Amino acid sequence: MLKPDQLATGTVHEIPDDLKEALKAFPQILELWNGLTDLARNEWICWIISVRKPETRKQHIERLCNDLLNGKRRPCCWPGCPHRKPVSKGGL
């Protein structure tokens, strides 16, 4: 079990420092973050780090916080993390 100030991670990506700061700044958002699945956290992290401009990245972090507060668990309209390996289906 995580301590109240600990951050749960994703499956592929490390949590970037700017996202860590934003999550730790708001205990309610941190609690919601830690309640996500590993894969859901990974999707958010990938969605945030995939942009090129710092201002867009900041907007993504702000949207993550708002979306979590509004009950959303994954980024909207995001095709998914392209960095995860596909799951094998019965060895096919």
C-alpha positions in Angstrom: 0.0 0.0 0.0 1.3 3.5 -0.9 1.9 6.2 1.6 -0.2 9.3 1.0 2.7 11.2 -0.6 4.0 8.4 -2.8 3.4 8.2 -6.5 2.3 5.1 -8.3 4.0 4.6 -11.6 3.1 3.4 -15.1 4.2 0.2 -16.9 6.6 1.6 -19.4 7.3 5.3 -18.7 8.9 7.0 -15.7 6.9 9.9 -14.2 8.5 13.1 -15.4 9.5 15.7 -12.8 6.9 18.3 -13.9 4.1 15.8 -13.6 5.4 14.6 -10.2 5.3 18.3 -9.0 1.8 18.8 -10.2 0.5 15.6 -8.6 2.2 16.2 -5.3 0.8 19.8 -5.2 -2.8 18.5 -4.9 -3.4 15.6 -2.5 -6.8 14.9 -4.0 -5.4 14.6 -7.5 -2.5 12.4 -6.1 -5.0 10.1 -4.5 -7.0 9.8 -7.8 -3.7 9.2 -9.7 -2.7 6.4 -7.3 -6.2 4.9 -7.8 -5.7 4.4 -11.5 -4.4 1.1 -13.0 -0.8 0.9 -14.0 -1.8 0.9 -17.7 -4.0 4.0 -17.2 -1.2 5.9 -15.5 1.1 4.8 -18.4 -1.4 6.2 -20.9 -1.5 9.6 -19.2 2.3 9.7 -18.9 2.8 8.9 -22.6 0.2 11.4 -23.6 2.0 14.1 -21.6 5.5 13.3 -22.8 4.5 12.8 -26.5 4.1 16.6 -27.2 7.0 18.8 -28.4 6.2 22.2 -27.1 6.6 23.0 -23.4 3.4 25.0 -23.3 1.4 22.1 -24.8 2.9 19.8 -22.2 1.9 22.2 -19.4 -1.7 22.2 -20.9 -1.7 18.4 -20.9 -0.7 18.3 -17.2 -3.4 20.8 -16.4 -6.0 18.8 -18.4 -4.9 15.5 -16.6 -5.6 17.1 -13.2 -9.0 18.5 -14.3 -9.9 15.2 -16.0 -9.1 13.2 -12.9 -11.2 15.5 -10.8 -14.0 15.0 -13.2 -13.8 11.2 -13.0 -12.0 10.5 -16.2 -9.4 7.7 -16.0 -7.6 7.9 -19.4 -6.8 10.6 -21.9 -9.7 11.3 -24.3 -9.1 10.6 -28.0 -5.7 9.0 -27.4 -5.0 5.9 -29.4 -2.8 4.5 -26.6 0.8 4.3 -25.8 2.8 3.1 -28.9 5.7 2.0 -26.6 4.0 -1.0 -25.0 4.7 -4.4 -26.6 1.6 -6.0 -28.1 0.1 -8.8 -26.0 0.5 -12.2 -27.6 -2.7 -14.1 -28.1 -2.0 -17.8 -27.5 1.4 -17.6 -29.2 0.0 -16.6 -32.6 
